[in-house]
């Protein structure tokens, strides 16, 4: 276990020494940059590598902002505009490293340091920040915090850092969750002249659409006439008339009931991905769908999640995160597990997805719906583990307006202490 110690050196010499000795006494390895020489071009690459290799990033911040390398000293770690300590923090943050941050409250800080510390305190609502006034307080604090953090990591309860916290709305029953989502759809429809909704298929989706139709019968939904609906995926290789296409699922559960309710045809509003196409024309089909999505904004994107973390037919994989972040409409191969989760069932091992890149970049708001005990494990992983292609749904945490809607059974695996401290959770107590 290696712990990287970050701070300015001269003003926090005693604190660094105490923390280093305390960690060493626990049997862990530490890294402190002051022992690596004075040539910045050499030290910067060592620092960057050590941050990448460390298991915990521990920072101590006092009054000084620290050394800002000159433009001629720019490196991959530091751009010559921020201090070394801020660069170390940003690197650890980018790598999603577990963090422990200690701030000296008793010192008057330099202006740049004051601004930097405010940013640190705002990050994840200050969850990783602790304060001290005297250096003698640090040893005991660090000992307790390191043990607690390692325990959380081992037990899988650690909240990894992320810039963007999703909202969580928890309801007593799946039906109450469905009603909430259906009302959000209606609100989106009524707040836009030409509303655009991203749809998904599956049993959860069917229940939401049934609830939506019931609410539409008592609500003003005249804007439905002007709405457009985008599908996030489609089974490949099925005839257009096949009942197992997502398009026909949506026609049955949403489009046809709405048309009957309004006495107005809106089938043309369903922008679907063709399923029965020749492989030779795939690229043009994908580009055409991307251009349709890119030419507008999806005001509300609805998604479900499979127990293995799959969303929009995108399975867990070893792909790089940045590769998925730019993923557009494409064909994907499904695992045998995913074929069992999907409803309606696919006819082949291939689906067409609009891609996580389109979901993240073309959606104003994303709502993920997960109800029932079968989703409790993946919701725990989504919230407690770092963003990873092994958990495709975790990439939604990169979106600026992401809401998870679930029932109590779907969060039963989350530690109660975690739920009670989560800064953006809403639990509807009414049944």
C-alpha positions in Angstrom: 0.0 0.0 0.0 1.5 3.3 -1.1 0.3 6.7 0.0 1.3 9.8 -1.9 1.8 12.9 0.4 1.2 16.2 -1.3 1.7 19.7 0.2 4.0 22.7 0.0 7.3 21.8 1.6 8.8 24.7 3.5 5.8 25.9 5.5 4.5 22.3 6.2 7.8 20.6 7.0 6.6 19.5 10.5 3.2 18.3 9.3 4.8 16.3 6.4 7.2 14.6 8.8 4.5 13.7 11.3 2.2 12.3 8.6 5.1 10.4 7.0 6.2 8.8 10.3 2.6 8.0 11.2 2.0 6.2 8.0 5.3 4.4 8.1 4.5 3.3 11.6 1.3 1.6 10.2 3.5 -0.4 7.8 2.7 1.5 4.6 4.9 3.1 2.0 4.9 6.8 1.4 6.1 9.1 -1.3 7.4 12.7 -0.7 8.8 14.6 -3.6 11.4 16.6 -1.7 13.6 13.5 -1.7 13.7 13.2 -5.5 16.1 16.0 -6.3 15.8 19.6 -7.5 15.6 19.4 -11.3 11.9 20.0 -12.1 12.0 18.3 -15.5 13.1 15.0 -13.8 11.0 15.4 -10.7 7.7 16.2 -12.5 7.7 12.9 -14.4 8.5 11.0 -11.2 5.7 12.8 -9.4 3.2 11.9 -12.2 4.2 8.3 -12.1 4.0 8.1 -8.3 0.5 9.6 -8.3 -0.5 7.0 -10.9 0.9 4.2 -8.8 -0.3 5.3 -5.4 -3.3 3.7 -3.6 -4.2 6.8 -1.6 -3.6 10.5 -2.3 -3.1 12.4 0.9 -2.9 16.2 0.8 -2.0 18.8 3.5 -2.8 22.4 2.7 -1.7 25.5 4.7 -1.2 29.2 3.9 1.1 29.0 0.8 -0.1 28.2 -2.7 3.3 26.9 -3.6 5.7 27.0 -6.5 4.3 27.7 -10.0 6.8 26.5 -12.6 7.7 29.0 -15.3 6.5 28.6 -18.9 9.9 27.2 -19.8 9.4 24.5 -17.1 6.0 23.3 -18.4 5.6 19.5 -18.2 2.9 16.9 -18.7 2.0 17.4 -15.0 2.0 21.2 -14.7 1.2 23.7 -17.5 3.0 26.6 -16.0 -0.2 28.3 -14.8 -0.9 26.5 -11.5 1.2 25.4 -8.6 2.8 22.0 -8.2 0.5 21.1 -5.3 -2.6 22.0 -7.3 -1.3 20.1 -10.3 -0.8 17.0 -8.1 -4.4 17.3 -6.8 -5.8 17.6 -10.3 -3.8 14.6 -11.5 -5.1 12.5 -8.6 -8.6 13.7 -9.2 -8.4 12.9 -12.9 -7.2 9.3 -12.0 -10.1 8.9 -9.5 -7.7 8.2 -6.6 -9.0 7.7 -3.1 -8.3 10.9 -1.3 -7.7 12.2 2.2 -7.3 16.0 2.4 -6.3 18.0 5.5 -6.6 21.8 5.7 -5.0 24.0 8.3 -7.8 26.4 9.5 -5.6 28.5 11.7 -3.5 30.2 9.0 -4.2 33.2 6.8 -3.9 32.0 3.3 -2.4 33.5 0.2 -5.1 34.7 -2.3 -4.5 31.9 -4.8 -4.3 29.3 -2.1 -7.7 30.6 -0.7 -9.3 30.1 -4.1 -7.7 26.7 -4.6 -8.9 25.5 -1.1 -12.5 26.7 -1.9 -12.4 24.6 -5.0 -11.2 21.6 -3.0 -13.9 22.1 -0.4 -16.6 22.3 -3.0 -15.4 19.1 -4.7 -17.9 16.3 -3.8 -19.3 18.5 -1.1 -16.1 18.3 1.0 -16.5 14.6 1.7 -12.8 14.0 1.7 -11.8 17.1 3.6 -10.8 17.3 7.3 -9.4 20.3 9.2 -6.7 20.8 11.8 -5.3 23.8 13.7 -2.1 22.3 15.2 0.3 19.8 13.6 0.1 17.6 16.7 -3.5 16.8 15.8 -2.5 15.3 12.5 -1.0 11.9 13.6 -4.2 10.7 15.3 -6.4 12.0 12.5 -4.4 10.3 9.8 -4.2 7.0 11.6 -8.0 6.8 12.0 -8.7 8.1 8.5 -6.3 5.7 6.7 -7.7 2.7 8.5 -11.3 3.8 7.8 -10.6 4.4 4.1 -8.8 1.1 3.6 -11.7 -0.7 5.4 -14.2 1.0 3.0 -12.1 0.0 0.0 -11.9 -3.6 1.1 -15.6 -3.8 1.9 -16.6 -2.0 -1.3 -18.2 0.9 0.5 -15.8 3.7 -0.5 -17.3 6.6 -2.4 -14.9 7.2 -5.2 -14.4 10.9 -6.2 -16.4 12.3 -9.1 -16.9 15.8 -10.3 -20.6 15.4 -10.8 -23.0 13.9 -8.3 -26.2 12.3 -9.6 -29.5 13.1 -8.0 -31.2 10.1 -6.5 -35.0 9.9 -6.0 -36.0 6.9 -3.9 -39.6 5.7 -3.7 -41.3 3.1 -1.5 -42.7 1.1 -4.5 -41.9 0.7 -8.2 -45.2 2.2 -9.1 -44.4 5.4 -7.2 -41.1 5.5 -9.1 -43.0 5.0 -12.4 -45.4 7.8 -11.6 -42.5 10.2 -10.9 -40.8 9.4 -14.2 -44.1 9.7 -16.1 -44.7 13.1 -14.6 -41.2 14.2 -15.6 -42.0 13.2 -19.1 -45.2 15.2 -19.0 -43.3 18.2 -17.6 -40.8 18.0 -20.4 -43.6 17.7 -23.0 -45.3 20.8 -21.6 -42.2 22.9 -21.2 -41.1 22.7 -24.8 -42.6 23.7 -28.1 -41.0 20.8 -29.9 -40.1 18.3 -27.1 -37.7 15.5 -27.8 -37.6 12.4 -25.6 -35.1 9.6 -25.7 -36.9 6.2 -25.1 -35.8 2.8 -24.0 -37.5 -0.6 -24.1 -38.0 -3.4 -21.6 -40.3 -4.4 -18.8 -39.4 -1.3 -16.7 -40.0 0.9 -19.7 -43.4 -0.8 -20.4 -44.6 -0.1 -16.8 -43.6 3.6 -17.1 -45.3 4.0 -20.5 -48.5 2.4 -19.1 -48.4 4.8 -16.2 -47.8 7.7 -18.6 -50.9 6.8 -20.7 -53.0 6.8 -17.5 -51.7 10.2 -16.5 -52.1 11.6 -20.0 -55.8 10.9 -19.9 -56.2 13.5 -17.1 -53.4 15.9 -18.1 -53.0 18.5 -20.9 -50.5 16.8 -23.2 -51.3 18.7 -26.4 -47.5 19.1 -27.0 -47.4 15.4 -27.7 -48.5 16.2 -31.2 -45.2 18.1 -31.8 -42.9 15.7 -29.9 -40.2 13.5 -31.3 -39.0 10.2 -29.8 -35.6 8.7 -30.3 -34.8 5.1 -29.6 -31.4 4.3 -27.9 -31.0 0.8 -29.4 -32.5 -1.8 -31.7 -32.2 -5.5 -32.2 -30.3 -6.3 -35.4 -31.6 -8.7 -38.1 -35.3 -8.6 -37.4 -38.0 -7.7 -40.0 -39.7 -4.4 -39.4 -42.9 -6.2 -38.6 -41.4 -8.5 -36.1 -42.9 -8.1 -32.6 -39.6 -8.3 -30.9 -38.1 -5.1 -32.4 -37.9 -2.3 -30.0 -39.7 -0.1 -32.5 -42.8 -2.3 -32.3 -42.5 -2.6 -28.6 -42.7 1.2 -28.3 -45.5 1.3 -30.8 -47.5 -1.1 -28.7 -46.8 0.4 -25.3 -46.6 4.1 -26.1 -47.3 5.3 -29.7 -50.5 3.5 -30.4 -52.1 4.2 -27.0 -51.2 7.9 -27.4 -52.6 8.0 -30.8 -55.9 6.5 -29.5 -55.9 9.0 -26.7 -55.3 12.1 -28.9 -57.1 10.8 -31.9 -54.1 11.9 -33.9 -51.3 9.9 -35.6 -47.8 10.5 -34.2 -46.1 7.3 -35.5 -43.9 9.5 -37.8 -42.5 11.1 -34.6 -40.8 7.9 -33.6 -37.3 8.2 -35.0 -36.1 4.6 -35.0 -32.9 2.7 -35.8 -33.7 0.3 -38.8 -33.2 -3.3 -37.8 -33.6 -5.1 -41.1 -30.6 -3.7 -43.0 -27.8 -5.1 -45.1 -24.4 -4.9 -43.5 -23.0 -3.1 -46.5 -25.1 -0.1 -45.7 -24.5 0.0 -42.0 -22.1 2.9 -42.0 -24.5 5.2 -43.9 -27.4 4.2 -41.6 -25.3 5.0 -38.5 -24.1 8.3 -39.9 -27.7 9.3 -40.7 -28.9 8.5 -37.2 -26.0 10.4 -35.7 -26.8 13.4 -37.8 -30.5 13.4 -36.7 -29.5 13.3 -33.1 -26.7 15.9 -33.5 -29.0 18.3 -35.3 -31.3 18.5 -32.2 -31.1 18.1 -28.4 -32.7 15.3 -26.5 -34.5 17.2 -23.7 -35.1 14.1 -21.6 -33.2 10.8 -22.1 -34.7 7.8 -20.3 -32.6 4.7 -19.6 -32.9 1.4 -17.9 -30.0 -0.8 -16.6 -29.4 -4.5 -16.6 -28.0 -6.3 -13.5 -24.5 -6.5 -15.3 -24.4 -2.7 -15.8 -25.4 -2.8 -19.5 -27.2 0.3 -20.8 -28.5 0.9 -24.4 -27.3 -2.6 -25.4 -23.7 -1.6 -24.4 -22.1 -4.5 -22.5 -19.3 -4.4 -20.0 -15.9 -4.4 -21.7 -12.2 -3.6 -21.4 -12.5 -0.6 -23.7 -10.9 2.7 -22.7 -13.3 5.2 -21.1 -12.4 7.9 -23.6 -13.3 5.5 -26.4 -16.8 5.0 -25.0 -17.2 8.7 -24.3 -17.2 9.4 -28.0 -19.1 6.3 -29.1 -21.8 7.1 -31.7 -24.3 4.8 -33.3 -22.7 1.5 -34.0 -23.3 -2.3 -33.9 -22.4 -4.1 -30.7 -22.1 -7.8 -29.8 -24.2 -9.0 -26.8 -23.0 -11.4 -24.1 -25.2 -14.4 -23.3 -26.1 -12.7 -20.0 -27.3 -9.6 -21.8 -29.4 -11.6 -24.2 -31.3 -13.0 -21.2 -31.8 -9.5 -19.6 -33.1 -7.8 -22.7 -36.8 -7.6 -23.4 -38.1 -8.1 -26.0 -35.5 -10.8 -26.7 -33.0 -10.3 -29.5 -33.0 -12.8 -32.4 -29.2 -12.6 -32.9 -26.2 -11.7 -30.7 -26.0 -8.2 -32.2 -27.8 -5.0 -31.4 -27.4 -1.5 -32.7 -26.9 1.2 -30.1 -27.0 5.0 -30.3 -23.8 4.9 -28.3 -22.8 6.4 -24.9 -21.2 9.3 -26.6 -24.5 10.4 -28.1 -26.3 9.8 -24.8 -23.8 12.0 -22.9 -23.3 14.7 -25.5 -26.8 15.1 -26.9 -29.0 14.9 -23.8 -30.0 17.8 -21.6 -31.1 15.5 -18.8 -30.8 11.8 -18.2 -33.1 9.7 -16.0 -32.0 6.1 -15.1 -34.8 4.0 -13.8 -33.9 0.9 -11.6 -36.4 -0.9 -9.4 -36.4 -4.2 -7.6 -33.8 -6.3 -5.7 -32.2 -7.5 -8.9 -30.9 -4.0 -9.5 -29.5 -3.4 -6.0 -26.1 -4.8 -6.7 -25.5 -2.7 -9.8 -26.8 0.5 -8.2 -24.3 -0.1 -5.4 -21.5 -0.5 -7.9 -22.7 2.5 -9.9 -22.5 4.8 -6.9 -19.5 3.3 -5.0 -17.1 2.3 -7.8 -15.2 4.5 -10.2 -16.2 5.1 -13.8 -15.2 2.1 -15.8 -16.1 0.4 -19.1 -16.6 -2.7 -17.0 -19.7 -0.9 -15.6 -21.1 0.9 -18.7 -23.8 2.6 -16.7 -21.1 4.3 -14.6 -20.3 6.6 -17.5 -23.5 8.4 -16.9 -21.8 10.0 -13.8 -20.0 12.1 -16.3 -23.2 13.9 -17.3 -24.0 17.2 -15.8 -27.7 16.5 -15.2 -28.1 12.8 -14.2 -30.9 11.5 -12.0 -31.3 7.9 -10.7 -34.9 7.0 -9.9 -35.4 3.8 -7.9 -37.4 2.1 -5.2 -36.1 1.1 -1.7 -35.3 -2.5 -2.9 -32.9 -1.1 -5.5 -30.7 0.6 -2.8 -30.9 -2.1 -0.2 -27.2 -3.1 -0.7 -26.0 0.5 0.0 -24.7 1.0 3.5 -27.2 3.1 5.5 -24.5 5.5 6.6 -23.6 6.2 3.0 -27.3 6.8 2.0 -27.8 9.1 5.0 -24.8 11.2 4.2 -25.4 11.4 0.4 -25.8 15.1 -0.4 -28.3 14.8 -3.2 -30.7 12.0 -2.3 -34.4 12.4 -1.9 -36.4 9.6 -0.2 -40.2 9.8 -0.7 -41.6 8.4 2.5 -45.2 8.2 1.3 -46.4 4.9 0.0 
